[in-house]
């Protein structure tokens, strides 16, 4: 689907489907919807609203056929809900729902949408255009490359701003929305691809071909030489050798150095603590954190942040074999701390431990890791919010705000030291797993051992939100690329 923006009048619009909006309780539409109503001789106000009783409740839609109009075949009126409740996140959600509805309609190839929100809602046209594109790309996403038959989709989706004085700002927002939408959907592609395609080597190949200031790829011998014993232990059961990936974006006179770390387990069978078949089905998604940071780095030069960005991925598989690491083994991380293996399925924290150690060598101002880390977080928060923890409350609160602005919910969980008690070992500095209760906090306290005091660090657990089994807000079923909008908002604010 090609997405465009144009500055044309209502009378110039030609489309199979024109999308307009209506706030709840509106009896006489104004703005762009009012102009379209006038063009249609009052069909929206007199027929849809008065006769059919469409009242603009949020998420409700009415499709109006206009067979006698020379340029427009159908009009979709989307309910925006109560004016006082409407915001940019609601706009993103309704735009996603609109395109999902459009995809089910027959004979709709060329779609035109008015610029929702810049009129009656009073939002900036730049923000509205960006959010409309984001929502449309999120809702319009599909992964059908392996299907032998696919439904013919919408060919063009054109956003229209009729006001010439607002168009240049709308264009700016539109371009940014395309970049953000592309970042989200590229991450979804990586997450959804089978694990036989997205191997550690494949992630490294993708990273190597990005337009960045530098990309360093460390192979098995390099990883061993760096004494990343925790990372190596997880990787040793697989025929696919590990890769440690370091991507760099360095602007002129950077104001801050930020390190992003994405968990990169390209398939997690659980190791010798083998997962049940039903749990293993989604374990190609255990590299969702890696997909997020890799996709961000793919477009980082186009977004031009003023901060210096380093992105790290410790990529490997966690497989059972004769060479797998075992319960009771003791491994030593890059910083010299020893770890007794209590459960081979608590592997993500081991790979992140060495990635955090490596990150410290870069002397960062901030470290943020994002990972599908604990089932406990899924139990606590479900698929509605991601967990966030760390050692720096100001950083955590800012990330929560950045998430809220991007429509991604983060919930701060406690870091009480008592949760670490279950990770104490008789023969090593710590165990990699412990008691069932408080698992998300315990795992984060484990990671804290590999972050130097004084380095602001936040950990985002996306175990429940990276892939969803039913639609939630703007996100359809499947991979969500959660974290992209939060991290982009944070990066662009620094």
FIVOKOL-479151 format. One record per residue (C-alpha): residue in one letter; x negated, y, z. Coordinates in steps of 0.1 Angstrom, whole numbers, plus 5000, padded with zeros to 4 digits. Layout:
<rs>
AXYZ;...
</rs>
This chain:
<rs>
X500050005000;X498650334989;X499350615014;X499350985002;X500351325013;X501951594992;X503251954994;X506451954974;X510052074979;X512951854987;X514351894952;X511051754937;X511151434957;X511451114936;X511550784955;X513250454959;X513650534996;X513350875014;X512850865051;X514251145073;X514951165111;X517551265136;X517451335173;X520051175195;X523251365197;X522651585167;X525751675148;X524351915122;X520751825112;X518252105107;X514652125094;X513651875067;X516651645074;X518951945070;X517352035037;X517851675025;X521451675038;X522051985017;X520451824987;X522851534992;X525951754995;X526351685032;X526251305031;X524151275062;X526251515084;X529651435070;X529351065064;X526450915084;X526951125115;X530651205116;X532250905099;X529850625106;X528950755141;X525150735138;X523850925168;X520050905164;X519250675193;X515550585194;X514750305170;X518150285154;X518150325116;X520750385090;X520250315053;X522250535030;X522750454993;X522850754970;X523450594936;X524550924919;X521351114928;X518951144898;X515751114919;X516550934952;X518050584954;X518350544992;X517750745023;X516750595056;X517750795087;X515550705117;X516750785152;X514150965173;X516050945206;X516451225231;X514551545221;X513151585257;X511751225257;X510151245223;X506351265221;X503551165197;X503350815210;X507150775203;X506450915168;X503750645162;X506150375174;X509050485153;X506850515122;X505650155128;X509250035132;X510250225100;X507750055078;X508449715093;X512149775083;X511149895049;X509149575043;X512349375046;X514149575020;X514449464983;X513549684954;X511649944974;X508250024959;X507850394962;X508650544996;X508650905007;X508651025043;X509251375056;X506651495081;X508451405113;X507851605144;X506451925129;X509852095127;X512452045154;X510051865178;X507552155176;X504351945173;X501352055154;X501451935117;X497951805120;X498951575149;X502151465132;X500451375100;X497851175118;X500250985139;X502650905110;X499750755091;X498550555122;X502050425129;X502650335092;X499350155089;X499849965122;X503449855112;X502549795076;X499649565084;X499749205072;X497248925069;X498348705040;X495148625022;X495648245028;X499248235017;X499948094983;X503148314979;X503648664992;X506548904990;X505849204967;X505249494990;X505649874990;X503250024965;X503150384976;X504050565008;X503950945005;X504151185034;X505751515024;X505151855041;X507452115024;X505952415042;X502852545023;X501552725054;X501352395073;X499952175045;X496252225050;X496452125087;X498651835078;X496051715052;X493351725079;X495451515102;X496451285074;X492751215066;X491951145102;X494950915105;X493750715075;X490350665092;X491850555125;X494450325108;X491650175087;X489550115118;X492449945136;X493349725106;X489849625098;X489449505134;X492649315130;X491249145100;X488149035119;X490248905148;X492748715126;X490248545103;X489448175111;X486448105133;X484847915104;X484648245086;X483748485114;X480648315128;X477948495148;X475948515116;X478848665097;X479348935123;X475649015120;X475849025082;X478849265084;X476949485109;X473749485087;X475749635058;X477249925077;X476250285069;X474450355102;X471250505114;X469850165123;X471049805128;X468949555147;X469849185145;X468148955169;X468148585161;X467748285185;X463948315190;X464248685196;X466948635221;X464848375239;X461848605239;X463948885255;X464748625282;X468448645278;X468948315296;X472648365304;X473548445268;X471448155254;X473047905278;X476547975264;X475347945228;X473447625230;X476347385225;X477147515190;X475647435156;X476047815149;X473047995163;X473648315182;X473048675171;X472548975193;X473649285173;X472549645181;X474149925160;X473150285162;X474650615153;X472450915161;X473751265152;X471551585154;X471151715189;X473451455206;X475151575237;X475551225253;X474350875248;X477250615249;X476750245248;X479750025237;X479649655243;X482149415227;X482549055238;X481648845208;X482648475215;X483648385179;X485248065192;X485747955228;X486447585233;X485547625269;X482247435266;X482247115287;X485147255307;X487247205276;X490347405272;X493747245266;X494747235230;X497447505235;X495047745251;X492347675224;X494647775195;X494048145200;X490348125209;X489148255175;X490348585190;X487748575218;X485648815198;X488349085198;X486149325218;X483349275193;X485849335164;X486849665181;X483349805185;X482149675151;X485149835134;X484550165152;X480950165140;X482050095105;X483750445103;X481750635129;X479750845104;X482950965088;X484351065121;X481151255130;X481251265168;X478551465186;X477651185210;X474950925202;X476650585200;X475050245204;X477249935200;X476149595212;X477549245205;X476148915220;X477748685194;X477948305198;X480348015201;X481147825234;X481347465223;X481047115239;X478246895227;X475246705239;X473247025241;X475947225260;X475147395293;X476647215322;X478247275356;X475547305382;X472947445358;X471147755369;X470448025343;X468548345346;X469648665330;X467448935314;X467149125347;X465848815366;X469048745385;X469948375387;X473448235381;X474747895391;X477247765365;X480547685383;X482647675351;X481447665315;X484647835305;X483648155324;X481248225295;X482148585285;X480648735316;X477448545310;X477048695275;X478049045288;X475549015316;X472549005292;X474249275270;X474549505300;X470849445309;X469849535273;X472049845274;X470249965305;X466949975285;X468550245262;X468850485292;X472550555285;X474750825300;X477750585299;X478350215293;X481750085283;X482349715277;X485549575262;X486349205265;X489048935265;X487548835298;X489948685323;X493248495322;X493748655356;X494248985340;X496848845317;X498648705347;X498449035365;X499449275336;X500849055309;X500649195273;X501849545282;X498649695297;X494849625297;X492949625330;X490149875336;X487549865364;X484049995370;X481750185392;X482650545382;X486150675389;X485850985367;X484950775337;X487750535344;X490350815348;X489150975315;X489550645297;X492950595311;X493950945298;X492350865264;X494350545262;X497550725271;X496950985244;X496450695219;X499450495230;X497250225247;X497950155284;X495150095309;X495750005345;X493050045371;X492349745393;X490449735425;X486749675430;X486749575467;X483449395475;X485249115494;X486348975460;X482648875454;X482648635483;X483948345461;X480948395437;X478248335463;X475948045456;X473847825478;X471147785452;X471248095431;X471948465433;X475548405424;X477948175406;X479748265374;X483148165387;X484948125420;X488348125436;X491448155415;X492848465432;X491548805422;X489748665392;X489648995372;X487949185400;X485648895408;X484548885372;X483949255371;X481949245404;X479848975387;X479149215358;X478249495383;X475149295392;X473749375357;X474449755358;X471949975375;X473150195403;X473850545390;X474850445355;X478450525349;X480150205336;X483650095328;X484949745319;X488149705299;X489849365301;X492049305270;X492748935276;X496548995275;X496749275250;X494249175222;X496748945206;X500548945213;X503148675206;X506048925201;X506249295190;X505549555218;X506049925211;X504350005177;X502449675176;X503849385156;X503149025166;X499548925162;X496249105167;X496549455180;X492949595179;X493649735213;X490849965225;X490150125191;X492250435198;X491150465234;X487450445226;X487750675196;X489550935217;X486850905243;X484050925218;X485551225200;X486051405233;X482451395243;
</rs>
